[in-house]
């Protein structure tokens, strides 16, 4: 959809770590810390490529692999602002009816049909509203 609507669509990802996944919250913090150095998406890709290998040790390894300044990264991991941001995202998501991941919204509308046609239909409907 980003390729089909390069000027109209923006992707926003908000963490919603599920309690049943013990490494979900630390992984979300690790990604936000990488984002402090402009590498959120690159780090996010590492997390999803290696989702079965999530660990504190690997978080540091992947940060190094993508070229983060490690001292800055370690300080950022400990910064409470990330845990606070995740808490806000979880509260906001819960209020919006999020119960699992991924949950996708288009302009506040929950997307149930996650096929390409489903995305296109909702995006086209939202774009028509703007006209």
Secondary structure by P-SEA (a helix, b strand, c coil): ccccccccbbbbbbbbccccccaaaaaaaaaaaaaaaccaaaaaaaaaaccccccaaaaaaaaaaaccaaaaaaaaaacaaaaaaaaaaaaaaaaacccccccccccccccccccaaaaaaaaaaaaaaac
